[in-house]
Amino acid sequence: MAGQDRRVRRVNVPEDEYARLLAGAGLPEAAAVTMADADRGLARGDLYVDSGHLRRLIGRPTTTLRDAVAAALG
């Protein structure tokens, strides 16, 4: 689909509603609850780390998601 200009709408939903949506799409209930909880934590920044460890480990500067997607789309 390279070259197509498509808009994607992002909708924030409460954690419990997100879990219901995931379960309704076929995810087992326990997995849906776990995914919704993980999403809440990500939105809150629970996994954000600015220590420089990854940069030192891989031997190059890290890349933002925005830059990685832009590079992939050319």
Phi and psi in degrees as a GROMACS rama.xvg file:
@    title "Ramachandran Plot"
@    xaxis  label "Phi"
@    yaxis  label "Psi"
@TYPE xy
-59.2585  140.415  ALA-2
88.7959  -8.18172  GLY-3
-87.59  135.74  GLN-4
-98.888  99.49  ASP-5
-121.182  137.507  ARG-6
-92.9258  141.337  ARG-7
-120.55  125.061  VAL-8
-93.0547  130.123  ARG-9
-101.134  131.917  ARG-10
-125.549  122.127  VAL-11
-82.4572  128.567  ASN-12
-126.014  151.941  VAL-13
-59.4557  153.252  PRO-14
-54.3437  -44.9597  GLU-15
-66.2637  -36.1317  ASP-16
-68.5328  -39.7547  GLU-17
-61.4403  -42.9881  TYR-18
-60.7753  -41.7588  ALA-19
-64.1083  -40.6834  ARG-20
-62.9005  -43.2428  LEU-21
-64.2496  -43.4716  LEU-22
-64.1454  -39.5831  ALA-23
-65.3376  -23.9179  GLY-24
-86.2594  -0.221946  ALA-25
111.604  -3.66152  GLY-26
-72.2769  137.913  LEU-27
-56.9557  147.266  PRO-28
-51.6074  -47.966  GLU-29
-62.9818  -40.0724  ALA-30
-67.4908  -38.9263  ALA-31
-63.1746  -43.3245  ALA-32
-64.8622  -42.3342  VAL-33
-63.5456  -44.3814  THR-34
-63.9717  -41.8021  MET-35
-64.6377  -39.8213  ALA-36
-65.8858  -41.7712  ASP-37
-62.9422  -41.0629  ALA-38
-62.1466  -40.4806  ASP-39
-61.0866  -44.0565  ARG-40
-63.8368  -40.8593  GLY-41
-62.9347  -42.6723  LEU-42
-63.2179  -30.8659  ALA-43
-80.735  -12.9186  ARG-44
90.9832  18.9664  GLY-45
-58.9328  -29.4828  ASP-46
-99.7247  3.79174  LEU-47
-69.8829  127.111  TYR-48
-135.59  129.24  VAL-49
-122.361  44.3716  ASP-50
-87.6952  -19.3514  SER-51
85.9539  -0.402898  GLY-52
-61.5293  -44.1493  HIS-53
-63.4997  -43.5195  LEU-54
-57.5844  -44.6213  ARG-55
-68.9085  -37.1777  ARG-56
-65.0325  -45.0821  LEU-57
-89.3221  -8.69715  ILE-58
73.9455  22.2914  GLY-59
-157.031  164.066  ARG-60
-62.6743  146.894  PRO-61
-73.7555  162.394  THR-62
-117.836  134.529  THR-63
-71.2393  157.335  THR-64
-59.7864  -40.8782  LEU-65
-58.379  -45.6335  ARG-66
-68.5945  -38.2574  ASP-67
-64.7799  -42.3715  ALA-68
-67.4287  -42.9329  VAL-69
-60.3256  -41.5762  ALA-70
-66.6823  -39.4195  ALA-71
-66.9203  -33.8716  ALA-72
-84.4494  -10.0701  LEU-73
